[in-house]
Amino acid sequence: MNELNHVRMVPTETTAPVHAPVAVITDHAGNALEVGAMYCCTFLDLDSQGDEFEIHGNLVRYIGAADRGRLIFADADDWIEIDCEFDRLVRQACPVIDPAAHGWGENLH
């Protein structure tokens, strides 16, 4: 039971858990993300002629999805969780590494 100022709270739209369906996020080739795989965060931009080009950003490892479908990524070098921004994720040709080997357990958060 949650109590706030000695008033019993009942679940409402804002306090009830949200169980929205999790969208499947894919890489640039349309493949589902694989836990432990390395990806390059890329951004799409337009040059002066209007042609699209990619700007390459962080190298990250996909750790998995936590509660409420939040995607978790870790820095590819030190395995510390980072916030990722990207237009596309480009899969890198390197071995997949189990995140549990770097301190990521079954209960992500």
N, C-alpha and C positions, 0 to 999 in steps of 0.2 A: 504494500500500500504506500503510495506517495503522499506525503503531507507537506503542505506549504502554508505557513502561518496558521497551523492547526486546522486547516480546511482540507477535507478529503478531496483529492482530485480524481475525477473519472476520465477515462480515455476519451479524447475528442479527436476531431480531424487533425489537430496540431500536435497532440500528445501520443496518439496511437502509432504503433510501428508502421512503417511504410514498406510494403512488399511489392514494389513495382517490378515488372519483368526486366531482366537484364538483357540489354542489347548485346549481340555478339559483335565484338570489335575485330576487324580484320586488318591484315597488313596490306601493303601496296599491291600485292598480287591476288588479293581476295581470300587468302588463307586465314583461318582462325589463329589467334595468337597462341603460341606454345609456351607453357611455363618453363622458365629457365633459358629460353632463347634470347639472343641479343638482337636488338633493333636499333636503327638510326632514326632519330626524330627528324623529319624533314618538313619544310614549309614551302608552299607554292607561292610564287610571285610572278609578276609580269614585267618584261623588259620594255624599253621604249617603243618597240615595234608591236607590242601586245602579245608576244610569244611567252608561253609559260616556262618557267625554270624552277629548279629546286634549290633551296638553301639547306645545307646539312647541319644538323645540330648535335645534341647529346647522343651518346651511345648508352643504351639502357638495357637492363634485363627485365623481362616480364615476370613478376612474382605470382600474380594471380588476382582474383577478385575477392574483396572483403565483403563485409556486411553491406547490404543495400546496393551491391553491384559496383562499388568503387574499385577501379582498377589500380593495382599497386605495381609501381616500377622502382627498380633500384639502379643506382649508378653502376655502370658496367665494370668500373675499376675497384670500388671499395664496398659495393653491395649495400650502401646506405640509401634508405628510401628517399626518393626525390619526387617533386611535382613535375609532371610531364606536360608539355604543350607541343602539339604537332598537328600538321594537316594530314600527314601520312607517316606510317611506320614502315621502314624498309628493313626486311629480314637480312641479317648478316650471315655469311657462310662461315660459321664457326661452331664448335661443339655446344650442345645444350648442356647446361650444368644445373643440377638439382639445387634449388634455393635452400633446402634444408641443410646442405653442406656448409652454408654460410650464415647459419643462425636463424633462418626463416623457418618456423615450425608450421604445424597444421593450422593453429589458430593465429591467423595473420594479425588481427587487431580485435 
